[in-house]
Amino acid sequence: MGMYTQIRGWLNVDSIGDYNGNNFKEIERKLLSAQEGFQRDITIKSDRRWVCHNTYAHKGGNGSTYIFFGTELKNYDSDAEQWIKYLLDFFPNAEGRIDFQYEEDEHTHYYWLIAKGKVIKEDLEEIYCEGYGNMYK
C-alpha cells in the first residue's frame, strides 16, 4: 500500500516594507498562477496535482510575506517535490525550508534548504516530530 509522507515548510518571499499590501496581492496572484499552471502542465507526470492546493500565502508582520505548504499524501511519484520545484520558478527570491517525514518515522526524514529560489541543500536530519499520531483532540 505504501506509506504516507508528511511534507511541510515555508518560504519567505517578501520582507520589510509592504505596508499597503500591494506586494502581497501580487504574490497571491503569482501563487494562483503557479497552481493553475501546475494543474495544466502536461509535462508533469503526477496523479496528485491537487497537492498544489495545499499552499497558501500569509501576510506577516513588518510587511513580510510567506508561502506555507503542508500536506499528507502517498508521495509515490514525488508529487510534492515536483510542485515545490515548479513553485520556486515563480519566486526566484524565495528562502526557506521544506521537511519530509514518513509516517513510521519519529523524526524528519529529510529536508530541503532553499535560497534564491533554488534547493541549495538536501540532507537528513533527526529532529523529533511526532508527525503522525499528533491528532487534534
C-alpha positions in Angstrom: 0.0 0.0 0.0 2.8 2.4 0.7 3.4 5.0 3.4 2.1 8.4 3.8 4.6 11.3 3.8 4.0 14.5 5.7 5.5 17.5 3.9 5.5 20.9 5.5 7.5 24.1 5.1 7.7 27.8 4.5 9.2 30.2 2.0 9.9 33.8 2.7 9.2 35.7 -0.5 9.0 39.3 0.7 10.4 41.2 3.6 10.0 44.6 5.2 8.0 47.5 3.9 4.9 46.2 2.0 2.7 48.0 4.5 0.0 48.8 1.9 -0.3 45.2 0.8 0.5 45.7 -2.9 3.3 43.1 -3.0 1.1 40.6 -1.1 -1.7 40.9 -3.7 0.8 40.3 -6.5 2.3 37.3 -4.6 -1.2 35.9 -4.2 -1.9 36.3 -7.9 1.5 34.7 -8.8 0.8 31.8 -6.4 -2.6 31.2 -8.1 -1.0 31.4 -11.5 1.6 28.8 -10.4 -1.2 26.5 -9.1 -3.2 26.8 -12.3 -0.1 26.2 -14.4 0.8 23.1 -12.4 -2.7 21.7 -12.9 -2.5 22.2 -16.7 1.2 21.4 -17.4 1.1 18.1 -19.4 4.9 17.6 -19.0 4.4 16.9 -15.3 3.8 13.2 -14.6 1.7 13.3 -11.5 -1.6 11.8 -10.3 -1.7 14.1 -7.4 -1.7 17.5 -8.9 -4.1 18.6 -6.2 -1.0 18.9 -3.9 -0.5 22.4 -5.2 -3.7 23.5 -3.4 -2.1 22.8 0.0 -0.1 26.0 -0.4 -1.0 29.4 1.0 0.3 33.0 1.1 0.5 34.6 4.5 1.0 38.3 5.2 3.3 38.6 8.2 4.5 41.4 10.3 6.5 44.3 9.1 5.3 43.9 5.5 6.7 40.4 5.1 5.0 37.6 3.1 5.5 33.9 3.5 4.2 31.0 1.5 3.3 28.0 3.6 3.0 24.4 2.4 1.6 21.4 4.3 0.1 18.1 3.3 0.0 14.4 3.9 -0.1 12.1 0.8 1.3 8.9 -0.6 4.1 10.6 -2.4 4.8 7.8 -4.9 5.8 10.0 -7.8 7.4 12.8 -5.8 4.3 14.9 -6.4 5.1 17.3 -3.6 8.7 17.8 -4.7 7.6 18.4 -8.3 5.1 21.1 -7.1 7.7 22.8 -4.8 10.3 23.0 -7.6 7.6 24.2 -10.0 6.6 26.9 -7.5 10.2 28.1 -7.0 10.3 29.0 -10.7 7.7 31.7 -9.8 9.6 33.0 -6.8 13.3 33.3 -7.6 14.0 35.1 -4.4 12.4 32.5 -2.1 14.2 31.4 1.0 13.1 28.7 3.5 12.9 25.1 4.4 10.7 22.1 3.5 10.6 19.0 5.7 9.6 15.5 4.6 8.6 12.8 7.1 7.4 9.3 6.5 4.5 8.1 8.7 6.6 5.5 10.6 9.4 7.9 11.5 9.6 9.9 14.6 11.9 12.4 13.0 12.1 14.5 9.9 13.3 12.1 7.2 15.0 14.7 5.1 14.8 18.4 4.4 15.5 21.0 1.7 17.1 24.3 2.4 16.1 26.9 -0.2 17.8 30.2 -1.1 17.5 32.4 -4.1 14.6 30.3 -5.4 16.7 27.1 -5.6 17.2 24.0 -3.4 20.7 24.5 -2.1 20.9 21.6 0.3 19.1 18.3 0.7 20.1 16.4 3.8 18.9 14.0 6.5 18.1 15.3 10.0 16.8 13.7 13.1 14.6 16.4 14.6 11.9 14.9 16.7 8.4 15.5 15.4 5.6 13.1 16.1 4.1 14.0 12.8 1.6 11.0 12.7 -0.4 10.4 15.8 -0.5 14.1 16.9 -4.2 14.3 16.1 -6.2 17.3 17.3 -8.2 16.2 20.3 
